[in-house]
């Protein structure tokens, strides 16, 4: 679900499901907070995965330095362009 509007609708419908119809419309700050939390969690997962890849690339000692450098460059590229 890459579309931000689709995410917004899911958040609104879940808030209404949990707290009752109309709760999301009456509490837009809650919708914003839930969307921010979900976005932060997703970003943290991407960063953690990238850090794991970097750690793995650094720990492989039998590979030539140039191969490790290529792996690190790939990991860094993943952080910039997921």
Order of alpha helices (4+ residues) and beta strands (2+ residues): alpha-alpha-alpha-alpha
